[in-house]
Amino acid sequence: MPLLSQAFAGAAKPLKMGLQLFTIRDALAKDLNGTLKTVASLGYQDLETYGFEPETNRYYGIDASAFKSMLDRLQLTTSSGHYDFYRYFLQPEDVLRRYVDQCIEGAKALGQKYITWPWLDPESRTIDKFKLLAQTLNKVGEQVNKAGLGFAYHNHDYEFTDQQGVNGYDVLLADTDASLVKLQIDLYWVMHSSKLTPAELFKKQPGRFVMWHIKDMDRKTRDYTELGNGSIDYTAILPYASQSGLQYYFLEQGGNFAVNSMQSIRDSASYFKTNLQALLR
């Protein structure tokens, strides 16, 4: 493992503590502004969105420009968004291109740096479909890059499923253009389902893993849990941030809250700031 002084030598500035908003989707649905105000008070500075409405250019029921103004008032930024590309994966190319243009419009309105493909429906998880996906990611990446934004793919567990000696993540690493398609690595799912460690994946393609999802794994059930309550030793992962190419990270917990989603982000933020954040400075 590289020494911290070596791994983070020359870091331009501390990375902002980020939150994937899907974690608190229930609270956002009840009180968008109040919930985001609490998020900011807990020390989160950067957000990753979900749930974009392409036909109306809205996020969480309000226009993108109004949402951006809300974030500005709270001194929050959003560097990435998860967009519903899976709905358009097998659609005609012109339909997908139109959706990508809509995503670009929304992302630019929010000042996002990356547009992220976060999901595949179960019918699209065969090796043949992963090969088609790689071609599609390259096309979308080219379109997004031409608009001045970055494009990334986010993994879950199914990319690591062995299919006669091959898995989908291997296909994506080999068949996508690293200059067009970056990677958002979900460290929970890698630890849960991959035969390779995060460090081993980073060594395969250094500099390509520009975003991380950071969440913990329950020691018994292997479900999500609050940071510090689980089995993932992030002190053994965070020192590889420089090698991975890390630019942005987002704490996340998709469910299985000890109390509720808002208490979860409070507890995870407290643990992260006390025990882990200094490793990313």
Backbone hydrogen bonds, N-H to C=O, Kabsch-Sander energy under -0.5 kcal/mol:
donor,donor_aa,acceptor,acceptor_aa,energy
6,Q,3,L,-0.5
7,A,3,L,-3.0
8,F,4,L,-2.2
9,A,6,Q,-0.8
11,A,8,F,-1.7
15,L,280,L,-1.0
18,G,16,K,-0.6
19,L,46,D,-1.8
20,Q,251,L,-2.5
21,L,19,L,-0.7
21,L,48,E,-2.5
23,T,20,Q,-1.9
24,I,21,L,-1.3
25,R,22,F,-1.4
28,L,24,I,-2.4
29,A,25,R,-1.6
30,K,26,D,-0.9
30,K,27,A,-0.5
31,D,27,A,-2.3
35,T,31,D,-2.2
36,L,32,L,-2.2
37,K,33,N,-2.2
38,T,34,G,-1.8
39,V,35,T,-2.4
40,A,36,L,-2.4
41,S,37,K,-1.8
42,L,38,T,-1.3
42,L,39,V,-0.6
43,G,40,A,-1.6
44,Y,39,V,-1.5
45,Q,17,M,-3.0
46,D,17,M,-1.8
47,L,77,T,-1.9
48,E,19,L,-2.3
49,T,80,S,-1.8
52,F,82,H,-0.5
53,E,58,R,-2.9
56,T,53,E,-0.7
57,N,53,E,-1.3
58,R,53,E,-1.5
59,Y,62,I,-2.6
62,I,59,Y,-1.9
64,A,57,N,-2.4
67,F,63,D,-2.5
68,K,64,A,-2.5
69,S,65,S,-2.0
70,M,66,A,-2.0
71,L,67,F,-2.3
72,D,68,K,-2.6
73,R,69,S,-2.2
74,L,70,M,-1.3
75,Q,72,D,-1.4
76,L,71,L,-2.9
77,T,45,Q,-2.3
79,S,47,L,-0.9
80,S,47,L,-1.0
81,G,114,Y,-1.0
82,H,49,T,-2.8
83,Y,81,G,-0.6
83,Y,116,T,-2.3
85,F,83,Y,-2.2
87,R,84,D,-1.2
88,Y,85,F,-2.3
89,F,85,F,-0.8
91,Q,88,Y,-1.4
95,V,92,P,-0.9
96,L,92,P,-1.9
97,R,93,E,-2.7
98,R,94,D,-1.8
99,Y,95,V,-2.0
100,V,96,L,-2.7
101,D,97,R,-2.2
102,Q,98,R,-2.0
103,C,99,Y,-2.5
104,I,100,V,-2.5
105,E,101,D,-2.1
106,G,102,Q,-2.3
107,A,103,C,-3.2
108,K,104,I,-2.5
109,A,105,E,-1.7
110,L,106,G,-1.3
111,G,107,A,-0.8
111,G,108,K,-0.5
112,Q,107,A,-2.6
113,K,79,S,-1.5
114,Y,79,S,-2.1
115,I,150,G,-2.3
116,T,81,G,-2.6
117,W,152,A,-2.9
124,S,121,D,-2.3
125,R,122,P,-1.1
130,F,126,T,-2.3
131,K,127,I,-2.1
132,L,128,D,-1.9
133,L,129,K,-2.9
134,A,130,F,-2.3
135,Q,131,K,-1.5
136,T,132,L,-2.2
137,L,133,L,-3.2
138,N,134,A,-2.0
139,K,135,Q,-1.7
140,V,136,T,-2.8
141,G,137,L,-3.1
142,E,138,N,-2.1
143,Q,139,K,-2.1
144,V,140,V,-2.9
145,N,141,G,-2.9
146,K,142,E,-2.1
147,A,143,Q,-0.8
147,A,144,V,-0.7
148,G,145,N,-1.9
149,L,144,V,-1.9
150,G,113,K,-3.1
152,A,115,I,-2.1
153,Y,182,K,-1.8
154,H,117,W,-2.9
155,N,184,Q,-1.2
160,F,157,D,-2.0
161,T,158,Y,-1.3
163,Q,166,V,-3.3
166,V,163,Q,-0.7
169,Y,159,E,-2.4
171,V,167,N,-1.6
172,L,168,G,-2.3
173,L,169,Y,-2.7
174,A,170,D,-2.1
175,D,171,V,-2.9
176,T,172,L,-1.5
178,A,176,T,-0.6
180,L,177,D,-1.7
181,V,177,D,-2.8
182,K,151,F,-3.0
182,K,180,L,-0.6
183,L,208,R,-2.4
184,Q,153,Y,-3.1
185,I,183,L,-0.7
185,I,211,M,-2.3
186,D,184,Q,-0.5
187,L,185,I,-0.9
187,L,213,H,-2.0
190,V,186,D,-1.9
191,M,187,L,-2.3
192,H,188,Y,-2.1
193,S,189,W,-2.6
194,S,189,W,-0.5
194,S,190,V,-2.0
201,L,197,T,-2.1
202,F,198,P,-2.8
203,K,199,A,-2.0
204,K,200,E,-1.0
204,K,201,L,-0.5
205,Q,201,L,-1.3
207,G,243,Q,-1.9
208,R,205,Q,-1.6
209,F,244,S,-1.9
210,V,208,R,-1.6
211,M,183,L,-1.4
212,W,248,Y,-1.6
213,H,185,I,-2.5
214,I,212,W,-0.5
214,I,250,F,-2.4
215,K,213,H,-0.6
216,D,225,T,-1.1
218,D,223,D,-3.4
222,R,218,D,-1.2
225,T,216,D,-1.3
229,N,226,E,-2.2
231,S,217,M,-2.3
233,D,231,S,-0.5
234,Y,232,I,-1.2
236,A,233,D,-1.3
237,I,234,Y,-1.0
238,L,234,Y,-2.9
240,Y,237,I,-2.2
241,A,238,L,-2.0
244,S,240,Y,-2.3
245,G,241,A,-1.4
246,L,241,A,-2.1
247,Q,210,V,-3.3
248,Y,210,V,-1.9
250,F,212,W,-2.2
251,L,18,G,-2.8
252,E,214,I,-1.9
264,S,260,N,-2.1
265,I,261,S,-2.1
266,R,262,M,-1.6
267,D,263,Q,-2.8
268,S,264,S,-2.9
269,A,265,I,-1.8
270,S,266,R,-2.2
271,Y,267,D,-2.4
272,F,268,S,-2.7
273,K,269,A,-2.8
274,T,270,S,-1.9
275,N,271,Y,-2.7
276,L,272,F,-2.2
277,Q,272,F,-3.0
279,L,276,L,-2.0
280,L,277,Q,-2.1
281,R,278,A,-1.3
